[in-house]
Amino acid sequence: MSSISPRRPALWLSALCALLTVPAALAGAASVPQNGQIAFAVQFNTEQLYSVRLDGSPVRRLTTDLAINFQAVESPDGRRLAFTRGSEGRSDIFVMNRDGSGLRNLTHTRLDDYDPMWSPDGRRIAFTSRLTGDDEAYVVNADGSNVRRVTRSRGDDENPTWLPDGQRLVISSARAGKLAQIYVVRISDGNAVRLTHEHVYDAWPQASPDGRWIAHTAGLQRGDIVLMRADGTQRRSITHGSDDDAYPAWSPDSRRLVYERNSHLWLVDRDGRHNRRLDPFAAGGNPSWGRDGTIFFDHSPYDNEEIAVVDPAGGPFRLITDAPLDSDIEPHWSSDGTQVAFESDRSGDNEIWAMRADGSAPPQRFAGPGGLRHRAGLVTRRDENRFREQPRRGSQRLRDRRHG
Protein backbone atom coordinates (compact mmCIF):
# COMPACT_ATOMS: atom_id res chain seq x y z
CA MET A 1 0.00 0.00 0.00
CA SER A 2 1.37 3.34 -0.99
CA SER A 3 0.51 5.27 2.14
CA ILE A 4 0.37 2.70 4.94
CA SER A 5 4.09 2.75 5.66
CA PRO A 6 6.46 5.14 7.43
CA ARG A 7 6.75 8.36 5.48
CA ARG A 8 10.18 8.65 3.91
CA PRO A 9 11.18 11.78 1.99
CA ALA A 10 12.53 11.31 -1.52
CA LEU A 11 16.30 11.54 -1.56
CA TRP A 12 17.36 14.60 -3.55
CA LEU A 13 20.92 15.82 -3.90
CA SER A 14 20.27 19.32 -2.69
CA ALA A 15 23.91 20.30 -2.58
CA LEU A 16 24.35 19.27 -6.22
CA CYS A 17 21.20 21.18 -7.11
CA ALA A 18 22.63 24.33 -5.56
CA LEU A 19 25.91 23.90 -7.41
CA LEU A 20 24.10 23.49 -10.71
CA THR A 21 21.53 26.24 -10.20
CA VAL A 22 23.75 29.08 -9.07
CA PRO A 23 26.24 29.00 -11.97
CA ALA A 24 23.39 28.77 -14.49
CA ALA A 25 21.73 31.79 -12.93
CA LEU A 26 24.95 33.76 -12.81
CA ALA A 27 25.61 33.09 -16.47
CA GLY A 28 22.34 34.79 -17.38
CA ALA A 29 22.49 37.62 -14.87
CA ALA A 30 23.95 41.10 -15.08
CA SER A 31 27.44 41.76 -13.73
CA VAL A 32 27.88 42.40 -10.03
CA PRO A 33 26.27 45.82 -9.34
CA GLN A 34 27.37 48.66 -7.14
CA ASN A 35 26.05 46.93 -4.02
CA GLY A 36 28.54 44.07 -4.55
CA GLN A 37 25.93 41.30 -4.33
CA ILE A 38 25.20 38.51 -6.79
CA ALA A 39 21.59 37.73 -7.71
CA PHE A 40 20.65 34.25 -8.89
CA ALA A 41 17.72 31.85 -9.17
CA VAL A 42 17.69 29.06 -6.59
CA GLN A 43 15.60 25.97 -7.26
CA PHE A 44 13.73 24.31 -4.38
CA ASN A 45 13.31 20.64 -5.24
CA THR A 46 13.74 19.23 -1.74
CA GLU A 47 11.10 18.81 0.95
CA GLN A 48 10.49 22.19 2.62
CA LEU A 49 8.20 23.38 5.43
CA TYR A 50 5.23 25.65 4.73
CA SER A 51 2.25 27.10 6.54
CA VAL A 52 -1.17 28.28 5.45
CA ARG A 53 -4.18 29.81 7.13
CA LEU A 54 -7.86 29.38 6.29
CA ASP A 55 -8.45 33.14 5.87
CA GLY A 56 -7.34 33.13 2.23
CA SER A 57 -3.82 34.39 2.89
CA PRO A 58 -1.11 32.87 0.67
CA VAL A 59 1.04 29.87 1.50
CA ARG A 60 4.13 30.85 3.48
CA ARG A 61 7.53 29.17 3.25
CA LEU A 62 9.17 28.40 6.61
CA THR A 63 12.52 26.86 5.54
CA THR A 64 14.85 28.03 2.80
CA ASP A 65 18.07 26.08 3.35
CA LEU A 66 17.73 23.37 0.62
CA ALA A 67 17.90 20.65 3.29
CA ILE A 68 15.16 17.99 3.40
CA ASN A 69 12.70 19.25 6.05
CA PHE A 70 9.40 17.56 6.90
CA GLN A 71 6.84 16.78 9.64
CA ALA A 72 6.57 20.20 11.29
CA VAL A 73 4.54 20.40 14.53
CA GLU A 74 4.00 23.48 16.69
CA SER A 75 4.74 23.61 20.42
CA PRO A 76 1.73 24.07 22.73
CA ASP A 77 2.71 27.70 23.42
CA GLY A 78 2.92 28.44 19.69
CA ARG A 79 6.51 29.71 19.89
CA ARG A 80 8.51 26.82 18.39
CA LEU A 81 8.38 24.15 15.73
CA ALA A 82 9.74 20.63 15.96
CA PHE A 83 10.43 18.89 12.66
CA THR A 84 12.48 16.21 10.95
CA ARG A 85 15.50 17.06 8.82
CA GLY A 86 17.59 14.69 6.72
CA SER A 87 17.44 12.08 4.00
CA GLU A 88 16.15 8.52 4.18
CA GLY A 89 18.41 6.53 6.46
CA ARG A 90 19.83 9.58 8.25
CA SER A 91 17.45 12.10 9.77
CA ASP A 92 17.24 13.91 13.12
CA ILE A 93 14.69 15.83 15.16
CA PHE A 94 15.21 19.59 15.08
CA VAL A 95 13.58 22.49 16.90
CA MET A 96 13.47 26.13 15.81
CA ASN A 97 11.54 29.26 16.69
CA ARG A 98 8.53 30.15 14.56
CA ASP A 99 10.59 32.83 12.80
CA GLY A 100 13.27 30.30 11.82
CA SER A 101 15.84 31.37 14.43
CA GLY A 102 17.29 29.22 17.21
CA LEU A 103 17.71 26.08 15.09
CA ARG A 104 18.86 23.10 17.15
CA ASN A 105 19.41 19.38 16.51
CA LEU A 106 17.99 17.37 19.41
CA THR A 107 18.91 13.80 18.55
CA HIS A 108 22.19 13.46 16.57
CA THR A 109 21.77 9.73 15.89
CA ARG A 110 23.33 7.70 13.11
CA LEU A 111 20.03 6.41 11.72
CA ASP A 112 16.47 7.71 11.22
CA ASP A 113 14.68 9.83 13.83
CA TYR A 114 11.29 11.14 12.72
CA ASP A 115 7.63 11.63 13.77
CA PRO A 116 8.18 14.41 16.36
CA MET A 117 5.24 15.27 18.62
CA TRP A 118 5.17 17.75 21.53
CA SER A 119 3.93 16.74 24.96
CA PRO A 120 0.88 18.68 26.22
CA ASP A 121 3.07 20.80 28.54
CA GLY A 122 5.68 21.47 25.84
CA ARG A 123 8.55 20.07 27.89
CA ARG A 124 9.14 16.85 25.97
CA ILE A 125 8.98 15.53 22.42
CA ALA A 126 8.05 11.98 21.45
CA PHE A 127 9.49 10.59 18.23
CA THR A 128 10.25 7.41 16.30
CA SER A 129 13.83 6.17 15.95
CA ARG A 130 15.54 3.32 14.12
CA LEU A 131 18.55 3.50 16.44
CA THR A 132 18.17 -0.17 17.41
CA GLY A 133 17.58 -1.40 13.86
CA ASP A 134 13.78 -1.30 13.96
CA ASP A 135 11.31 1.48 14.72
CA GLU A 136 10.80 2.24 18.42
CA ALA A 137 9.11 5.13 20.26
CA TYR A 138 11.32 7.50 22.25
CA VAL A 139 10.86 10.62 24.37
CA VAL A 140 13.38 13.48 24.71
CA ASN A 141 13.33 16.72 26.66
CA ALA A 142 12.69 19.78 24.51
CA ASP A 143 16.28 20.92 25.11
CA GLY A 144 17.69 17.63 23.78
CA SER A 145 18.52 16.07 27.14
CA ASN A 146 17.35 12.79 28.68
CA VAL A 147 16.58 10.70 25.59
CA ARG A 148 14.48 7.76 26.75
CA ARG A 149 13.34 4.65 24.91
CA VAL A 150 9.68 3.83 25.57
CA THR A 151 8.90 0.69 23.51
CA ARG A 152 10.81 -2.58 23.23
CA SER A 153 8.98 -4.92 20.89
CA ARG A 154 10.02 -7.10 17.97
CA GLY A 155 7.75 -5.24 15.57
CA ASP A 156 7.96 -1.61 14.48
CA ASP A 157 6.53 0.88 17.01
CA GLU A 158 6.06 4.30 15.46
CA ASN A 159 3.96 7.47 14.96
CA PRO A 160 3.67 8.39 18.67
CA THR A 161 1.11 10.94 19.77
CA TRP A 162 0.40 12.10 23.33
CA LEU A 163 -2.72 11.65 25.39
CA PRO A 164 -3.63 14.76 27.45
CA ASP A 165 -2.37 13.26 30.73
CA GLY A 166 1.22 13.42 29.43
CA GLN A 167 1.85 9.90 30.76
CA ARG A 168 0.78 7.79 27.77
CA LEU A 169 1.43 7.62 24.04
CA VAL A 170 -0.77 6.32 21.26
CA ILE A 171 1.32 4.45 18.69
CA SER A 172 1.04 2.30 15.59
CA SER A 173 2.71 -1.06 16.20
CA ALA A 174 3.33 -4.28 14.28
CA ARG A 175 4.28 -6.18 17.45
CA ALA A 176 1.43 -8.66 16.98
CA GLY A 177 2.04 -9.38 13.29
CA LYS A 178 2.59 -7.81 9.88
CA LEU A 179 -0.47 -5.57 10.05
CA ALA A 180 0.21 -2.61 12.35
CA GLN A 181 -2.48 -1.85 14.93
CA ILE A 182 -3.15 1.01 17.36
CA TYR A 183 -1.89 0.74 20.96
CA VAL A 184 -1.74 2.96 24.03
CA VAL A 185 1.66 2.76 25.76
CA ARG A 186 2.52 3.94 29.26
CA ILE A 187 5.77 5.94 29.17
CA SER A 188 6.95 4.93 32.64
CA ASP A 189 7.21 1.19 31.94
CA GLY A 190 6.23 0.61 28.29
CA ASN A 191 3.08 -1.29 29.22
CA ALA A 192 0.87 -1.44 26.09
CA VAL A 193 -2.89 -1.84 25.64
CA ARG A 194 -4.13 -2.80 22.18
CA LEU A 195 -7.05 -0.74 20.84
CA THR A 196 -7.66 -2.15 17.35
CA HIS A 197 -7.95 -5.73 16.08
CA GLU A 198 -8.43 -5.21 12.35
CA HIS A 199 -7.36 -7.07 9.20
CA VAL A 200 -5.95 -3.84 7.77
CA TYR A 201 -3.02 -1.57 8.51
CA ASP A 202 -3.75 1.02 11.21
CA ALA A 203 -1.24 3.87 11.12
CA TRP A 204 -0.57 7.52 11.99
CA PRO A 205 -2.79 7.81 15.07
CA GLN A 206 -3.58 11.29 16.38
CA ALA A 207 -5.25 11.88 19.74
CA SER A 208 -7.63 14.85 19.81
CA PRO A 209 -6.65 17.81 22.03
CA ASP A 210 -9.62 17.12 24.32
CA GLY A 211 -8.50 13.49 24.72
CA ARG A 212 -11.84 12.00 23.67
CA TRP A 213 -10.98 10.73 20.18
CA ILE A 214 -8.23 9.04 18.20
CA ALA A 215 -8.05 9.47 14.44
CA HIS A 216 -5.86 7.26 12.26
CA THR A 217 -5.49 5.84 8.75
CA ALA A 218 -6.75 2.33 8.04
CA GLY A 219 -6.57 0.25 4.88
CA LEU A 220 -4.62 -2.16 2.70
CA GLN A 221 -4.15 -0.88 -0.87
CA ARG A 222 -5.48 2.57 0.04
CA GLY A 223 -6.41 4.34 3.25
CA ASP A 224 -9.45 5.94 4.89
CA ILE A 225 -9.48 8.29 7.86
CA VAL A 226 -10.97 6.38 10.78
CA LEU A 227 -12.23 7.80 14.07
CA MET A 228 -12.71 6.02 17.39
CA ARG A 229 -13.08 6.83 21.05
CA ALA A 230 -9.87 6.99 23.11
CA ASP A 231 -10.69 3.52 24.49
CA GLY A 232 -11.00 2.02 20.99
CA THR A 233 -14.79 1.88 20.85
CA GLN A 234 -17.21 3.46 18.33
CA ARG A 235 -14.84 2.97 15.41
CA ARG A 236 -16.04 4.42 12.10
CA SER A 237 -14.60 5.70 8.82
CA ILE A 238 -15.15 9.40 8.13
CA THR A 239 -13.64 9.38 4.61
CA HIS A 240 -14.47 6.86 1.88
CA GLY A 241 -13.76 6.13 -1.74
CA SER A 242 -10.89 5.28 -4.04
CA ASP A 243 -8.55 8.02 -2.84
CA ASP A 244 -5.61 7.44 -0.52
CA ASP A 245 -6.21 9.39 2.73
CA ALA A 246 -3.48 9.64 5.35
CA TYR A 247 -1.80 11.68 8.12
CA PRO A 248 -4.86 13.07 9.96
CA ALA A 249 -4.27 15.98 12.36
CA TRP A 250 -6.76 17.65 14.71
CA SER A 251 -7.87 21.25 14.86
CA PRO A 252 -7.28 22.95 18.25
CA ASP A 253 -10.99 22.62 19.14
CA SER A 254 -11.11 18.88 18.28
CA ARG A 255 -13.92 19.46 15.78
CA ARG A 256 -12.12 19.08 12.44
CA LEU A 257 -9.22 17.23 10.88
CA VAL A 258 -6.76 18.12 8.15
CA TYR A 259 -5.32 15.21 6.20
CA GLU A 260 -3.43 14.33 3.04
CA ARG A 261 -5.30 13.06 -0.01
CA ASN A 262 -3.29 12.32 -3.14
CA SER A 263 -0.57 14.81 -2.15
CA HIS A 264 -3.03 17.62 -1.39
CA LEU A 265 -4.45 18.90 1.89
CA TRP A 266 -8.10 18.28 2.72
CA LEU A 267 -10.37 19.21 5.63
CA VAL A 268 -13.20 17.17 7.14
CA ASP A 269 -15.47 17.62 10.13
CA ARG A 270 -15.21 15.09 12.93
CA ASP A 271 -18.55 13.56 11.91
CA GLY A 272 -17.39 13.13 8.29
CA ARG A 273 -19.32 16.08 6.87
CA HIS A 274 -17.94 18.99 4.83
CA ASN A 275 -15.09 17.00 3.32
CA ARG A 276 -13.31 19.44 1.00
CA ARG A 277 -9.93 20.39 -0.37
CA LEU A 278 -8.18 23.11 1.57
CA ASP A 279 -8.64 26.56 0.07
CA PRO A 280 -6.34 28.33 -0.66
CA PHE A 281 -4.90 25.48 -2.67
CA ALA A 282 -2.02 23.76 -0.87
CA ALA A 283 -0.16 20.72 -2.16
CA GLY A 284 1.84 18.68 0.29
CA GLY A 285 1.66 16.24 3.16
CA ASN A 286 2.31 15.58 6.85
CA PRO A 287 -0.10 18.32 7.99
CA SER A 288 -0.41 19.55 11.56
CA TRP A 289 -2.57 22.24 13.14
CA GLY A 290 -1.20 25.09 15.26
CA ARG A 291 -2.96 26.70 18.21
CA ASP A 292 -3.89 29.86 16.24
CA GLY A 293 -5.37 27.93 13.30
CA THR A 294 -2.22 27.84 11.19
CA ILE A 295 -1.76 24.58 9.29
CA PHE A 296 1.80 23.36 8.79
CA PHE A 297 2.82 20.95 6.06
CA ASP A 298 5.74 19.90 3.89
CA HIS A 299 6.07 19.78 0.14
CA SER A 300 8.63 19.09 -2.59
CA PRO A 301 7.68 21.69 -5.21
CA TYR A 302 10.18 20.48 -7.85
CA ASP A 303 9.54 23.47 -10.14
CA ASN A 304 9.68 26.30 -7.61
CA GLU A 305 12.48 28.80 -8.23
CA GLU A 306 13.10 31.99 -6.31
CA ILE A 307 15.42 34.96 -6.65
CA ALA A 308 18.18 35.11 -4.04
CA VAL A 309 21.21 37.30 -3.38
CA VAL A 310 24.57 36.39 -1.91
CA ASP A 311 27.86 38.15 -1.25
CA PRO A 312 30.66 37.29 -3.72
CA ALA A 313 32.77 36.05 -0.79
CA GLY A 314 30.15 33.37 -0.07
CA GLY A 315 28.01 32.69 2.98
CA PRO A 316 24.25 32.12 3.29
CA PHE A 317 21.98 33.42 0.58
CA ARG A 318 18.92 35.57 1.20
CA LEU A 319 15.64 35.15 -0.68
CA ILE A 320 14.11 38.32 -2.07
CA THR A 321 11.12 36.60 -3.70
CA ASP A 322 8.84 34.10 -2.03
CA ALA A 323 6.17 32.55 -4.26
CA PRO A 324 6.13 28.83 -3.39
CA LEU A 325 3.76 27.85 -6.22
CA ASP A 326 5.58 29.76 -8.99
CA SER A 327 8.95 30.18 -10.68
CA ASP A 328 11.00 33.38 -10.59
CA ILE A 329 14.10 33.25 -12.81
CA GLU A 330 16.66 35.29 -14.80
CA PRO A 331 17.40 38.11 -12.32
CA HIS A 332 19.05 41.34 -13.57
CA TRP A 333 20.19 44.26 -11.45
CA SER A 334 19.21 47.86 -12.05
CA SER A 335 22.12 50.20 -12.77
CA ASP A 336 22.24 51.53 -9.22
CA GLY A 337 21.97 48.09 -7.61
CA THR A 338 18.83 48.87 -5.63
CA GLN A 339 16.34 46.83 -7.66
CA VAL A 340 16.11 43.51 -9.45
CA ALA A 341 14.09 42.67 -12.56
CA PHE A 342 13.20 39.04 -13.18
CA GLU A 343 10.95 36.78 -15.18
CA SER A 344 8.04 35.07 -13.43
CA ASP A 345 4.97 32.98 -14.19
CA ARG A 346 3.21 34.09 -10.98
CA SER A 347 0.40 35.80 -12.92
CA GLY A 348 -0.22 32.80 -15.15
CA ASP A 349 1.87 34.19 -18.02
CA ASN A 350 5.60 34.64 -18.46
CA GLU A 351 6.08 38.30 -17.59
CA ILE A 352 8.73 40.70 -16.34
CA TRP A 353 8.55 41.84 -12.72
CA ALA A 354 10.74 44.09 -10.61
CA MET A 355 11.24 44.66 -6.91
CA ARG A 356 13.50 46.43 -4.47
CA ALA A 357 16.46 44.32 -3.46
CA ASP A 358 15.95 45.03 0.24
CA GLY A 359 12.44 43.52 0.10
CA SER A 360 10.83 46.74 1.36
CA ALA A 361 8.05 46.53 -1.24
CA PRO A 362 6.30 43.63 -3.01
CA PRO A 363 7.21 42.81 -6.62
CA GLN A 364 5.47 44.84 -9.33
CA ARG A 365 4.77 43.76 -12.88
CA PHE A 366 6.09 46.15 -15.48
CA ALA A 367 6.15 44.01 -18.62
CA GLY A 368 3.43 41.68 -19.81
CA PRO A 369 2.52 39.77 -22.96
CA GLY A 370 2.53 43.02 -24.92
CA GLY A 371 6.24 43.56 -24.28
CA LEU A 372 8.37 45.64 -21.93
CA ARG A 373 6.99 48.93 -20.69
CA HIS A 374 8.65 51.57 -18.59
CA ARG A 375 7.35 52.27 -15.08
CA ALA A 376 8.84 55.29 -13.37
CA GLY A 377 10.67 54.59 -10.14
CA LEU A 378 11.24 50.93 -10.84
CA VAL A 379 13.61 50.38 -13.73
CA THR A 380 15.19 52.93 -16.05
CA ARG A 381 14.94 52.78 -19.82
CA ARG A 382 18.62 51.96 -19.88
CA ASP A 383 17.90 48.92 -17.70
CA GLU A 384 14.99 47.93 -19.95
CA ASN A 385 17.21 48.01 -23.02
CA ARG A 386 19.82 45.91 -21.26
CA PHE A 387 17.20 43.35 -20.27
CA ARG A 388 15.96 43.10 -23.88
CA GLU A 389 19.43 42.04 -24.99
CA GLN A 390 19.73 39.11 -22.56
CA PRO A 391 19.31 35.50 -23.80
CA ARG A 392 15.76 34.22 -23.24
CA ARG A 393 16.63 30.79 -21.86
CA GLY A 394 14.23 31.31 -18.99
CA SER A 395 11.24 31.99 -21.23
CA GLN A 396 11.74 28.74 -23.10
CA ARG A 397 12.18 26.88 -19.81
CA LEU A 398 8.89 28.23 -18.48
CA ARG A 399 7.09 27.40 -21.71
CA ASP A 400 8.45 23.86 -21.71
CA ARG A 401 7.34 23.41 -18.10
CA ARG A 402 3.87 24.79 -18.74
CA HIS A 403 3.16 22.85 -21.94
CA GLY A 404 5.29 19.76 -21.52
Sequence and secondary structure as in RCSB ss.txt:
>XXXX:A:sequence
MSSISPRRPALWLSALCALLTVPAALAGAASVPQNGQIAFAVQFNTEQLYSVRLDGSPVRRLTTDLAINFQAVES
PDGRRLAFTRGSEGRSDIFVMNRDGSGLRNLTHTRLDDYDPMWSPDGRRIAFTSRLTGDDEAYVVNADGSNVRRV
TRSRGDDENPTWLPDGQRLVISSARAGKLAQIYVVRISDGNAVRLTHEHVYDAWPQASPDGRWIAHTAGLQRGDI
VLMRADGTQRRSITHGSDDDAYPAWSPDSRRLVYERNSHLWLVDRDGRHNRRLDPFAAGGNPSWGRDGTIFFDHS
PYDNEEIAVVDPAGGPFRLITDAPLDSDIEPHWSSDGTQVAFESDRSGDNEIWAMRADGSAPPQRFAGPGGLRHR
AGLVTRRDENRFREQPRRGSQRLRDRRHG
>XXXX:A:secstr
  SSS        HHHHHHHHHHHHHHTS    TT  EEEEEEE S EEEEE TTS   EE   SSS EEEEEE 
TTSSEEEEEEEETTEEEEEEEETTS S EES   SSBEEEEEE TTSSEEEEEE TTSS EEEEEETTS   EE 
   SS EEEEEE TTSSEEEEEE TTSSS EEEEEETTT  EEE    SSEEEEEEE TTSSEEEEEEESSSEEE
EEEETTS S EES  SSS EEEEEE TTSSEEEEEETTEEEEEETTS S EE SS  B EEEEE TTS EEEEE 
 SSEEEEEEE TT    EES   TTSBEEEEEE TTSSEEEEEE TTSS EEEEEETT SS  EEEEETTEE   
TTT  HHHHHHHHTS  HHHHHHHHHHH 
